[in-house]
Amino acid sequence: MSGRGTVAAVAGEMSAEAAALRRLMRTWRWWCLAGAGGLSVGSILLLSALGPDLVRWVVPNLLALAAIQGFVLRNLALNRRSEDGPLLGELGPGTQMTVLRGVLIAQLPGYLFLPWPVGAQAWLPALTFSAVVIADFLDGYLARRASVMTRLGEALDIEFDGIGLLAATALAAHYGQLPLIYLLTVGSARYHYLLAGWTARQLGRPVYPLPPSTTRRALAGVTLELGTAALWPIAPPAMMTLGGAIVGLPFLTGFVRDGLVHLGFLDTGSTWYTSTRRRIVHTFTFILPPFLRGTLLLILGPQLALAAHSVRSTAGAAGVLGGAILLFIALCLLLVVSGFAGRTGAVGLIIVYGLTLAAVGPSPGGVAAWGCAMAIYLLGTGAGSLWQPERAIYLRRAGGRG
């Protein structure tokens, strides 16, 4: 190729990049308008509950939206399939969903400067973060189904995971649903990790990339789910604190492990590490779960028997509804104890039995049974299980093929 042809090709590439960037900027402006529109809708919904205090909700959220959209703007040049690939002029469906997640997160910080709203508006923080969690599932699913996975989508996903978890745990701690220590550890874990890596680089120490991990993403998902539940106005703080301990311990252990790997203090390829990890995983996912299943049966079985006796003496629609709830809880308990799709049964107990406890008031035994269900959901049903189909589902990324 002649020198003139080379120059023309380079000029053509630059022109294509500039055109793609202009289209991305246009999309970015629309998302800025969407974020402002979302804050306007939120303001209308909260006006009757907050009155003049509404400004204390709007201003922090405007600042958060500006920061989030500023991060998106600075990273638009990463909208490529690979580092040296061409700049794509359109955001893929997965990245669009991730940007929506950022816009939704920007609706949360303002609640930190106000007491928990009363009435129907009390559910707005929970509904907003529930939408964040749903978008978190859908963005990866859509990106992989459409085969449009970009470095921009990856960067935004990682950043919004950390910001979303921080916002939800800060709000739950503000409302007294989770202890402050949970915010300072689990909620802030990503930023402790980033600070450690930054400090190491400032001191001239090398840092190392993390190996792939299926459990890292799964644990992050569970912490987001707990953050959502903690924002429910009817969720008892005792249950949320126990759930935070159950979820937080493995989550923090994984972050400490990642930090040691990142700083070069731990070699995941060493014989000592692989054998130690194998023993720990075997203990917590194979040996411990049968004891949890037995404990759950010992606690919940007598409760169900007493409740069934009470329901039989209740006439009318209340008796029918109570009987249906008891039947569902008993079925979920059977799934867990038999180890037949036990994680699915544990989810049923966490939600339905948890709501029942919230309605009648949590007792020590009830909270302990709910905690066992949480641990089984996290660890699986272990030895003696009849069928664990959820293992492959939970470890496979949303939208993955095969």
ROTOR-580864 format. One record per residue (C-alpha): x, y, z. Coordinates in nm, 2 decimals. Each point is the difference from the previous one (the first is absolute). Example, Ala and Ser with C-alpha at 12.3 -4.5 7.8 and 13.67 -1.06 7.14 Angstrom:
2
REC|X|Y|Z
REC|1.23|-0.45|0.78
REC|0.14|0.34|-0.07
% end
This chain:
402
REC|X|Y|Z
REC|0.00|0.00|0.00
REC|0.13|0.35|-0.09
REC|0.07|0.26|0.26
REC|-0.30|0.20|-0.13
REC|-0.23|-0.31|0.04
REC|0.12|-0.05|0.35
REC|-0.07|0.36|0.10
REC|-0.35|-0.03|-0.16
REC|-0.07|-0.32|0.19
REC|0.11|0.16|0.33
REC|-0.21|0.31|-0.08
REC|-0.30|-0.22|-0.07
REC|0.04|-0.19|0.33
REC|0.02|0.33|0.19
REC|-0.31|0.13|-0.18
REC|-0.19|-0.32|0.09
REC|0.11|0.03|0.36
REC|-0.12|0.36|0.02
REC|-0.33|-0.09|-0.15
REC|-0.05|-0.29|0.24
REC|0.09|0.23|0.29
REC|-0.25|0.26|-0.11
REC|-0.28|-0.27|0.00
REC|0.11|-0.12|0.34
REC|-0.01|0.36|0.13
REC|-0.36|0.04|-0.13
REC|-0.10|-0.32|0.18
REC|0.18|0.12|0.32
REC|-0.20|0.33|-0.01
REC|-0.33|-0.19|-0.03
REC|0.10|-0.20|0.31
REC|0.08|0.33|0.19
REC|-0.36|0.11|-0.09
REC|-0.13|-0.34|0.11
REC|0.18|0.04|0.34
REC|-0.15|0.35|0.05
REC|-0.34|-0.14|-0.09
REC|0.03|-0.28|0.25
REC|0.09|0.25|0.27
REC|-0.30|0.21|-0.10
REC|-0.23|-0.30|0.04
REC|0.15|-0.09|0.33
REC|-0.05|0.36|0.12
REC|-0.37|-0.02|-0.09
REC|-0.04|-0.33|0.18
REC|0.18|0.13|0.32
REC|-0.14|0.35|0.01
REC|-0.30|-0.08|0.22
REC|0.22|-0.19|0.25
REC|0.30|0.24|0.01
REC|-0.14|0.34|-0.07
REC|0.27|0.27|0.03
REC|0.25|-0.27|0.09
REC|-0.02|-0.12|-0.36
REC|0.30|0.22|-0.09
REC|0.22|-0.22|0.23
REC|-0.09|-0.30|-0.21
REC|0.04|0.17|-0.34
REC|0.33|0.18|0.04
REC|0.21|-0.31|0.10
REC|-0.16|-0.20|-0.27
REC|0.08|0.26|-0.26
REC|0.36|0.00|0.11
REC|0.00|-0.38|-0.02
REC|-0.15|0.00|-0.34
REC|0.25|0.25|-0.13
REC|0.29|-0.22|0.14
REC|-0.14|-0.32|-0.15
REC|-0.06|0.16|-0.34
REC|0.34|0.16|0.02
REC|0.15|-0.34|0.05
REC|-0.19|-0.14|-0.30
REC|0.11|0.30|-0.22
REC|0.37|-0.05|0.09
REC|-0.02|-0.36|-0.10
REC|-0.19|0.02|-0.32
REC|0.32|-0.06|-0.20
REC|0.00|-0.36|0.15
REC|-0.31|-0.09|-0.20
REC|0.20|-0.27|-0.19
REC|-0.01|-0.37|-0.01
REC|0.38|-0.02|0.06
REC|0.27|0.24|0.09
REC|0.11|0.06|-0.36
REC|-0.34|-0.04|-0.15
REC|-0.20|0.27|-0.18
REC|-0.21|0.24|0.21
REC|-0.36|-0.10|-0.02
REC|-0.25|0.28|-0.06
REC|-0.29|-0.17|0.18
REC|-0.03|-0.12|0.36
REC|-0.10|-0.37|0.00
REC|-0.31|-0.10|0.18
REC|0.20|-0.13|0.30
REC|0.19|0.33|0.04
REC|-0.32|0.20|-0.04
REC|-0.14|-0.21|0.30
REC|0.32|0.07|0.20
REC|-0.04|0.38|-0.06
REC|-0.36|-0.03|0.12
REC|0.13|-0.17|0.31
REC|0.23|0.30|0.06
REC|-0.30|0.24|-0.05
REC|-0.20|-0.20|0.26
REC|0.28|0.00|0.25
REC|0.01|0.38|-0.02
REC|-0.35|0.00|0.16
REC|0.13|-0.15|0.33
REC|0.25|0.24|0.17
REC|-0.25|0.26|0.08
REC|-0.18|-0.23|0.24
REC|0.31|0.00|0.22
REC|-0.08|0.36|0.10
REC|-0.36|-0.07|0.11
REC|-0.19|-0.24|0.23
REC|-0.17|-0.30|-0.15
REC|-0.31|0.13|-0.19
REC|-0.33|-0.11|0.14
REC|-0.30|-0.16|-0.17
REC|0.02|-0.13|-0.35
REC|0.31|0.21|-0.07
REC|0.20|-0.21|0.25
REC|0.02|-0.27|-0.27
REC|0.17|0.23|-0.26
REC|0.36|-0.07|0.11
REC|-0.07|-0.37|-0.01
REC|-0.17|0.01|-0.34
REC|0.28|0.22|-0.14
REC|0.27|-0.24|0.11
REC|-0.20|-0.30|-0.11
REC|0.00|0.15|-0.35
REC|0.37|0.04|0.03
REC|0.05|-0.37|0.08
REC|-0.23|-0.10|-0.28
REC|0.20|0.22|-0.24
REC|0.32|-0.16|0.13
REC|-0.13|-0.34|-0.10
REC|-0.13|0.12|-0.34
REC|0.30|0.19|-0.12
REC|0.23|-0.30|-0.01
REC|-0.28|-0.21|-0.14
REC|-0.07|0.24|-0.28
REC|0.36|0.06|-0.09
REC|0.08|-0.37|-0.03
REC|-0.32|-0.08|-0.19
REC|0.06|0.28|-0.25
REC|0.37|-0.08|-0.01
REC|0.09|0.37|0.06
REC|0.24|-0.01|0.29
REC|0.22|0.31|0.03
REC|0.27|0.13|0.22
REC|-0.23|0.29|0.09
REC|-0.27|-0.23|0.12
REC|0.25|-0.19|0.21
REC|0.14|0.32|0.15
REC|-0.35|0.14|0.08
REC|-0.12|-0.33|0.14
REC|0.29|-0.03|0.25
REC|-0.03|0.36|0.11
REC|-0.38|-0.01|0.04
REC|0.02|-0.32|0.20
REC|0.22|0.17|0.26
REC|-0.20|0.32|0.01
REC|-0.33|-0.18|0.01
REC|0.10|-0.23|0.29
REC|0.15|0.30|0.19
REC|-0.32|0.21|-0.05
REC|-0.23|-0.28|0.11
REC|0.20|-0.10|0.31
REC|0.04|0.36|0.10
REC|-0.37|0.05|-0.03
REC|-0.08|-0.32|0.19
REC|0.24|0.11|0.28
REC|-0.15|0.34|0.00
REC|-0.35|-0.15|0.06
REC|0.13|-0.24|0.27
REC|-0.06|-0.31|-0.21
REC|0.37|-0.10|-0.01
REC|0.28|0.08|0.24
REC|0.25|0.26|-0.08
REC|0.28|-0.26|-0.01
REC|-0.17|-0.16|-0.30
REC|0.03|0.33|-0.19
REC|0.36|0.05|0.11
REC|0.10|-0.35|-0.11
REC|-0.23|-0.16|-0.26
REC|-0.14|0.32|-0.15
REC|0.34|0.16|-0.03
REC|0.20|-0.31|-0.09
REC|0.07|0.10|-0.36
REC|0.14|0.34|0.11
REC|0.22|-0.16|0.26
REC|0.13|-0.23|-0.27
REC|0.06|0.30|-0.24
REC|0.17|0.19|0.27
REC|0.24|-0.29|0.08
REC|0.09|-0.03|-0.37
REC|0.06|0.38|-0.03
REC|0.21|0.01|0.31
REC|0.21|-0.29|-0.13
REC|0.06|0.17|-0.33
REC|0.10|0.33|0.18
REC|0.26|-0.20|0.19
REC|0.14|-0.15|-0.31
REC|-0.13|-0.35|0.06
REC|-0.14|-0.21|-0.28
REC|-0.36|-0.10|-0.02
REC|-0.15|-0.30|-0.17
REC|-0.32|-0.08|-0.18
REC|-0.27|-0.22|0.16
REC|-0.07|-0.35|-0.13
REC|-0.35|-0.07|-0.14
REC|-0.25|-0.11|0.27
REC|-0.35|-0.12|-0.02
REC|-0.07|0.05|0.37
REC|0.11|0.36|0.00
REC|-0.29|0.11|-0.22
REC|-0.25|-0.23|0.18
REC|0.09|0.15|0.34
REC|-0.03|0.35|-0.13
REC|-0.35|-0.08|-0.13
REC|-0.11|-0.13|0.34
REC|0.13|0.31|0.18
REC|-0.20|0.21|-0.24
REC|-0.31|-0.21|0.07
REC|0.04|0.04|0.37
REC|0.05|0.38|-0.05
REC|-0.34|0.00|-0.17
REC|-0.17|-0.20|0.27
REC|0.15|0.23|0.27
REC|-0.18|0.30|-0.15
REC|-0.34|-0.16|0.03
REC|-0.20|0.19|0.27
REC|-0.13|-0.33|0.14
REC|0.34|-0.17|0.02
REC|0.09|-0.06|0.37
REC|0.35|0.13|0.08
REC|0.09|-0.32|0.20
REC|-0.05|-0.21|-0.31
REC|0.19|0.24|-0.22
REC|0.29|0.01|0.24
REC|0.02|-0.38|0.01
REC|-0.03|-0.01|-0.38
REC|0.28|0.26|-0.02
REC|0.23|-0.22|0.22
REC|-0.08|-0.31|-0.21
REC|0.06|0.17|-0.33
REC|0.28|0.24|0.12
REC|0.24|-0.26|0.13
REC|0.06|-0.19|-0.33
REC|-0.02|0.33|-0.19
REC|0.27|0.16|0.21
REC|0.21|-0.32|0.00
REC|0.00|0.01|-0.38
REC|0.09|0.37|0.00
REC|0.29|-0.06|0.23
REC|0.12|-0.29|-0.22
REC|-0.03|0.23|-0.31
REC|0.20|0.27|0.18
REC|0.28|-0.23|0.09
REC|0.01|-0.13|-0.35
REC|-0.01|0.35|-0.15
REC|0.29|0.11|0.23
REC|0.21|-0.31|-0.08
REC|-0.02|-0.16|0.35
REC|-0.20|-0.30|-0.11
REC|0.07|-0.23|-0.30
REC|-0.33|-0.17|-0.11
REC|0.20|-0.25|-0.20
REC|0.20|-0.14|0.30
REC|-0.06|-0.34|0.13
REC|-0.07|0.13|0.35
REC|-0.27|0.24|-0.12
REC|-0.18|-0.25|-0.22
REC|-0.01|-0.27|0.26
REC|-0.11|0.24|0.28
REC|-0.27|0.15|-0.22
REC|-0.12|-0.35|-0.09
REC|-0.03|-0.09|0.36
REC|-0.18|0.32|0.10
REC|-0.24|-0.03|-0.29
REC|-0.07|-0.37|0.07
REC|-0.07|0.08|0.37
REC|-0.24|0.29|-0.07
REC|-0.18|-0.14|-0.30
REC|0.00|-0.37|0.07
REC|0.03|-0.07|0.37
REC|-0.16|0.30|0.17
REC|-0.33|0.02|-0.20
REC|-0.15|-0.33|0.13
REC|0.03|0.13|0.35
REC|-0.18|0.32|-0.11
REC|-0.27|-0.21|-0.16
REC|-0.05|-0.20|0.32
REC|0.00|0.32|0.22
REC|-0.26|0.15|-0.23
REC|-0.22|-0.30|0.03
REC|0.03|-0.01|0.38
REC|-0.09|0.37|0.03
REC|-0.26|0.04|-0.27
REC|-0.17|-0.34|0.02
REC|-0.16|0.05|0.35
REC|-0.09|0.36|-0.10
REC|-0.19|-0.13|-0.31
REC|-0.18|-0.26|0.21
REC|-0.12|0.26|0.25
REC|-0.10|0.24|-0.27
REC|-0.20|-0.27|-0.18
REC|-0.19|-0.08|0.31
REC|-0.08|0.37|0.04
REC|-0.11|0.04|-0.37
REC|-0.24|-0.30|0.02
REC|-0.20|0.19|0.26
REC|-0.01|0.32|-0.22
REC|-0.31|0.03|-0.22
REC|-0.05|0.19|-0.32
REC|0.24|0.16|-0.24
REC|0.26|0.05|0.27
REC|0.02|-0.37|0.07
REC|0.03|-0.08|-0.37
REC|0.28|0.25|-0.06
REC|0.18|-0.11|0.32
REC|-0.02|-0.36|-0.12
REC|0.13|0.08|-0.34
REC|0.30|0.19|0.15
REC|0.07|-0.29|0.24
REC|-0.02|-0.25|-0.28
REC|0.25|0.20|-0.21
REC|0.24|0.04|0.29
REC|-0.02|-0.38|0.07
REC|0.07|-0.08|-0.37
REC|0.30|0.23|0.00
REC|0.12|-0.16|0.32
REC|-0.03|-0.35|-0.16
REC|0.20|0.11|-0.30
REC|0.28|0.14|0.23
REC|0.01|-0.30|0.24
REC|0.00|-0.26|-0.29
REC|0.25|0.20|-0.19
REC|-0.22|-0.01|-0.31
REC|0.03|0.34|-0.16
REC|0.08|0.12|0.35
REC|0.12|0.34|-0.09
REC|-0.33|0.07|-0.17
REC|-0.17|-0.11|0.32
REC|0.22|0.23|0.20
REC|-0.09|0.30|-0.21
REC|-0.37|-0.08|0.07
REC|0.07|-0.01|0.37
REC|0.20|0.32|-0.01
REC|-0.28|0.19|-0.17
REC|-0.33|-0.16|0.13
REC|0.11|-0.11|0.34
REC|0.19|0.33|0.04
REC|-0.31|0.20|-0.09
REC|-0.19|-0.21|0.25
REC|0.25|0.08|0.27
REC|-0.01|0.36|-0.09
REC|-0.38|0.00|0.04
REC|-0.03|-0.19|0.33
REC|0.32|0.13|0.15
REC|0.34|-0.18|0.00
REC|0.08|-0.25|0.27
REC|0.35|-0.13|0.08
REC|-0.09|-0.34|-0.14
REC|-0.16|0.15|-0.31
REC|0.30|0.22|-0.07
REC|0.23|-0.29|0.04
REC|-0.20|-0.21|-0.24
REC|0.00|0.28|-0.25
REC|0.37|0.03|0.04
REC|0.05|-0.37|-0.07
REC|-0.20|0.05|-0.33
REC|0.22|0.29|-0.09
REC|0.32|-0.21|0.06
REC|-0.14|-0.29|-0.21
REC|-0.09|0.24|-0.28
REC|0.36|0.12|0.01
REC|0.18|-0.34|0.04
REC|-0.24|-0.25|-0.15
REC|-0.13|-0.32|0.17
REC|0.32|-0.19|0.00
REC|0.05|-0.37|0.07
REC|-0.29|-0.23|-0.04
REC|-0.19|0.23|-0.24
REC|-0.23|-0.17|-0.25
REC|0.03|0.27|-0.27
REC|0.17|0.34|-0.02
REC|-0.09|0.15|-0.34
REC|0.05|0.35|0.13
REC|0.38|-0.04|0.03
REC|0.05|0.03|-0.38
REC|-0.26|0.28|-0.03
REC|0.15|0.21|0.28
REC|0.36|-0.04|-0.12
REC|-0.08|0.07|-0.37
REC|0.00|0.37|-0.10
REC|-0.34|0.14|-0.10
REC|-0.05|-0.03|-0.37
REC|0.28|-0.25|-0.04
REC|-0.04|-0.28|-0.25
REC|0.06|-0.35|0.12
% end
